[in-house]
Amino acid sequence: MPAEGNGARASIFERVRRALRGVDHAAAPALPLGEALHPASLAAVALLAINDWLLKPRFGPSLVTGKLSDLAGLCFAPVVLSAALGLVLHLAARLGAPVDPSLSRRRLVACTFATGAVFTAVKLSPRAAALLAAALSHFGRPAAIYLDPTDLLCLPCLLVALWIGRDELRRIPLGRPAALHRLARPAAPGLADARWAGAATTELAAAIDRWDVPRIDALLAS
């Protein structure tokens, strides 16, 4: 029974994941937002919203509510940053730039490192905290950022963002087959980060190299 229960939960998660992510197509690539639409990403966003809009106003700033914001933000900020970069690259590709907008391991690691660096800076530097608070206020979200070195204990939550990104890479990043064909790149090296994440890519790489659209779509949907 426990094994069956675990299988049922996994099946539910997979259905939710597919519904949120959508299905990529060779000739009509999906927007490269898969990492930001992961259930764990959205759960972290929801936790931050509940904490900032309900818990903090009701119970006031505290050790718990402060740490909840940090934990949630570190979980989703790297993948949201990655997805934002993906959208910019997607637009550039539509305008003819020779770029691949799909998620890559390099972009995932860079966004995670950047998030950790900024978080560390605003928790240790009054100037960095003031600059970030001013930037958030400029976008209509007044914020007070308190220096607290103990918040750096939340940094391991960045591993959640790396796990989310790896899960997206394992499913073949949205838009990758179309980008490889458009840029005339060999598919096997272009799918190396998907193989690193655990995907079986041999058949898909062969289909991309010969640009067998029906077969590519069937493999992406499986």
Rosetta blueprint (number, residue, H / E / L):
1 M L
2 P H
3 A H
4 E H
5 G H
6 N H
7 G H
8 A H
9 R H
10 A H
11 S H
12 I H
13 F H
14 E H
15 R H
16 V H
17 R H
18 R H
19 A H
20 L H
21 R H
22 G L
23 V L
24 D L
25 H L
26 A L
27 A L
28 A L
29 P L
30 A L
31 L L
32 P L
33 L L
34 G L
35 E L
36 A L
37 L L
38 H L
39 P H
40 A H
41 S H
42 L H
43 A H
44 A H
45 V H
46 A H
47 L H
48 L H
49 A H
50 I H
51 N H
52 D H
53 W H
54 L H
55 L H
56 K H
57 P H
58 R H
59 F H
60 G L
61 P L
62 S L
63 L H
64 V H
65 T H
66 G H
67 K H
68 L H
69 S H
70 D H
71 L H
72 A H
73 G H
74 L H
75 C H
76 F H
77 A H
78 P H
79 V H
80 V H
81 L H
82 S H
83 A H
84 A H
85 L H
86 G H
87 L H
88 V H
89 L H
90 H H
91 L H
92 A H
93 A H
94 R H
95 L L
96 G L
97 A L
98 P L
99 V L
100 D L
101 P L
102 S L
103 L L
104 S L
105 R H
106 R H
107 R H
108 L H
109 V H
110 A H
111 C H
112 T H
113 F H
114 A H
115 T H
116 G H
117 A H
118 V H
119 F H
120 T H
121 A H
122 V H
123 K H
124 L H
125 S L
126 P H
127 R H
128 A H
129 A H
130 A H
131 L H
132 L H
133 A H
134 A H
135 A H
136 L H
137 S H
138 H H
139 F L
140 G L
141 R L
142 P L
143 A L
144 A L
145 I L
146 Y L
147 L L
148 D L
149 P H
150 T H
151 D H
152 L H
153 L H
154 C H
155 L H
156 P H
157 C H
158 L H
159 L H
160 V H
161 A H
162 L H
163 W H
164 I H
165 G H
166 R H
167 D H
168 E H
169 L H
170 R H
171 R L
172 I L
173 P L
174 L L
175 G L
176 R H
177 P H
178 A H
179 A H
180 L H
181 H H
182 R H
183 L L
184 A L
185 R L
186 P L
187 A H
188 A H
189 P H
190 G H
191 L L
192 A H
193 D H
194 A H
195 R H
196 W H
197 A L
198 G L
199 A L
200 A L
201 T L
202 T H
203 E H
204 L H
205 A H
206 A H
207 A H
208 I H
209 D H
210 R L
211 W L
212 D L
213 V H
214 P H
215 R H
216 I H
217 D H
218 A H
219 L H
220 L H
221 A H
222 S L
